[in-house]
Every structure is written in structure tokens, then in C-alpha cells.
Amino acid sequence: MGSVGHAVQARARLSLGASNDAIYQMVAGALASRGVAGGCIVDVGCGGGALWAVLGDRFDRYIGLDAVRYPGLPPQTDFRQVDLDAADWPVASGEADVVTALETIEHLENPWSFVRSLVRIARPGGRVVVTTPNQLSALSLLTLLLKRRFSAFQDVHYPAHRTALLESDLVRMASAAGFDEIGITYSCRGRLPLTGAHIPAFVAGRLPRACSDNVLVIGRKPRGADSR
């Protein structure tokens, strides 16, 4: 575990190891709508393990990867410490039935390599789920216009947030990594520009891209894929 440097651990702690419930529910919905259940989840950038509280009744085993072990990690977690910018992770190829990476990819230096690593640890036929801030929300586009930075990539978010990705980038990465059945969905929870309030749910449901703070891409590793 000592292989993860102090600088990497310090940067990881800036995230506080948690996302919001709308993100967890977005992931749960994406998996449920595809009938995905059972087997092993590898949660990459697991933080405090809150995803397991949402999905634990539908899966058998939970492996958490992160640079630091956060307080409150569920005791049944098989935790493995790792620098996610490194090439080698302590997970066997094809070990996971589902691989999740929630609000993690934006923290990394090489998201393309990261997505390839996610695919490597999924079994053939397994699903890979990635979420990140939605740069195409009304809030983020307005912030870009006014401040020349996306809303989740202001100076206050650096160095934790490093790489802003559009949904088109996510789809290209997924395709290049060999996914099929690629889908995009949104959290349908977003802040109103220039206020601290959230957009009403009925509006967000009708305009999900504009009204969601977070976006998700899900793909399937082809059954004939080599898991080496």
C-alpha cells in the first residue's frame, strides 16, 4: 500500500470521498434498466463506499480501489490502494462483472488510458459505468461564457479536478476502448444558474442535458473480447 505517493493521496483527499445521491441513483437506474445484477462490482475511486449502500442488495461482492482509505468504508469492502494514474492496478483482468468510476475520471491526467484500464478489469459481457460533471449543462455553459471555465473546473476545484470532458469525449473513449451498447444518461439534478437552488425535477426530466450537473456513460465489454 505504500506505493501510492503522498502527493497523490493528498490530491485524492480533496474530493472528500463522496458524491451526491443523484449520482448513485443515476448509476443504479442505468444498471437496473439493463437488467444488470449479481457478481462482483469493482468501484474505481470508491471513496467512502457509498455506492455499495445503494447497490449492495443486488450484487455479491464489492472491491473498492482508491488512493486512500476513507473513513466509513463498508466493512465488507475488499479495499485495494492504487494510484489510478499508474499503469498497473491490483485487479485481475476480467475480475469484475461491473466496473464503476463515479466522479473520478476528471481527477486524472490520462482519461483515455484510464478507460482502457476499466475495460481490462471487466469480464467479457460485463458493464462499465463512468460519471463526470456535465459540461453541457446550462449552468456550466453560462459559467464558461462568463468565467472562461466550466463550472466544475474553477480555480477552487484545482488540483482535484484536472480534466473536463464532454459527453462526446466519453463516447469516443468508450468506443476506442472497445465498448458496445454505449449509452448516455443524466442525473436530472442541477443547480439553477446564478442561484444556490436546484432546477425543479419536472423541468430537469424534460431537458436532462441542460438541467443535469452530471452525465453518465455506460458500455458493455463484448463477450468475445480478450480480457488480458
N, C-alpha and C positions, 0 to 999 in steps of 0.2 A: 504493500500500500504506500510505501514511502516514495514510489516512483513518480507520484504526482507532485510537481513543484509548488512551492509556497505561493508564487505569483498566480498560478492557475487556480489554486484553492481560494485565494483572496478574491479573485475576479468572480469565481462561482458563487461565493457568499453574497455578492451584491444582488443576486436575484432573489434572495431570501428563501429559495427552495419551494416556492408555491406559485400556482396560477389561480385564476378565479373559477368559480363553479360553472360558469357558462362554457368555459373551455372543456372541462371534464365532461359536461353533458353533451357537448358537440361531438366529442370522441365516442362517448357511449352510444349516441344516436347513429353515428356513421357505421359503427360495428354492428349494432342491432339491426339496422336496415338491410345489412348484407348477410344476416344470419350467422355472424362470426361469434363463436363461443367455444370454450374448452381448451385445454392445453396450457401452454406457457406463454406469458407476456414478458417481454424484456422492455422495461421502461427506461429509455436512454435520456439522461438528465432528469432522474426521478425525483430530485428534491426531497421533500418530506414524505413522499409516497402517497399523496392524497388521491391519486388516480385509483389506487387499489381499493379505497373505500367505496368507489363508485362501481368498479368492475369485479371486485373480488368474489361476488356470488356467481359469476359467470365463467370464471377461469380457475385453473387448478394450481397454478404456480406463478410466482411473481419474482422476477430478477430485476434489481434496480442498479443502474450504472450512474455514477456521478463523480465529480472531482472531490466532493466532501460528503461525509455522512451527516445529514441534518437531524436535529432533534425531532423526535416523534415518528421516525420511520417505523412502519408496522413491523412487529417482531418476527413475522413470518417471511419478511423480505430476505431474499438471497442477495445481499448487497456486495457490489464489486466496485472498488475505486478505480477510476480511469481518467486520464486526460483525453477528452473527446476530440482534441485536435491531433492526437497521435495516431499513427497508422495501425497499431495493434491494440485490440480490446480483449479483455479476459472473458470472451464468449465464443463458443464453438460455432463454426459455420453451420447454418441450418438449425440452430438450437431453439429458435423462437417460432411459435405459431403466430404470434402477433408482436410486432415491434412498434413502440410508440416513442415519439420525440416531441414533447409538448413545450413550446416556447423555449426551445434550446438552440435551434439552428441559427438564430440571429446572433447568438453569443460567440459563434465560431469563426475561424479565419478562412476555412475552406469548406463551404457548404456542399459543393459538388462531391468532394471526397467523403464527406460525412454521409450523404445519401447513399453512396456506394457501400459504405460500411453497414448501414442499416439493412440494405438488401442482402448483404453477405450473411448476416446472422439470422435472417428469416429462412424458414424451410420453404422448399418449392410448394406453391399454393398458399403460402402464408401472406398475411396482410401487413403493410407498413403504413403508419399514420404519422404525419408531420403537421404541427401547427406553428404559426408565427403571427406577429402583428400584421394586420391587413392594411397595406399601404394605399389601397384604393378606396378606403372609407372617405366619407365627406369630410370628417374631422382631419384625417391625415393629409388629404389633398389641399384643404384650406391651410393647414399648418405649413405644408410645403410651399405654397404660394406666398404666405406671409413671412415665414422664417427661413425658407430655403432648406428645410429639413423635414422629413416625415415626423409625425407626431411622437412616435416611439423611439426616435433617434435624435433627440435633442442632446445638448451637451451634458445635461444631468443624467442621461442614460448611459453615457460613455464612461468607462470602457466596457461595461457589461454588455450593452448592445452594440454590435460591431457591423453587422451585415443586414441591410434592408433588402428584402426580396419581394417581388411582385408575384401574384398568383401564376402568371405566365412563366416566371423563372422556376417555380415549384413544379409545374407541369413538365417543363423541359428537363429538369433534373430527374424527375421520376421516369420519364421516357428514356433518357440517356442511360439510366441505371438498369433499365430492362423491365420496368413495371408494365403490366397490362391492367385493364379495368380501372384506369385512373379516373378519380372523381374529385371534385372540389365542393366544399361546403363552407358555411359561415356560422359564426356564433350567434348571430341575430341579437347581439347585445353591444350597444355602442353609446359613446358619450355624445351629447349634443355639442356642436362647435360653440366655443366661447362661453360654455357653462360647465358646471360640475354635474348636471343632471344627465340621465340616460334617455335615449330615444324610446318612446312607447313601443311595447312588444308588437302591437298590431302593425305599426309602421315598419319596424325592422323586418318583420316577416314578409312584407311585400317588396321591400327594397334591401335585400340582405347584403349585397356588396357595399352599398353606400352607407349602411347603418350598422355594420359589424366591426368591432375592434380587432377581431381575429379571424383568420382563414385557415382551413384545413385541406390538405391533400391526402388522399388515400389511394393506395395501389396494391396490386397483387403480384407476388413473385410467380412467374409462370411455372407450372408443375414440372415441366421438362428442364428447368434451369439447373445448372450445375451449382451446388452450394459451396464449392471450395472457395 
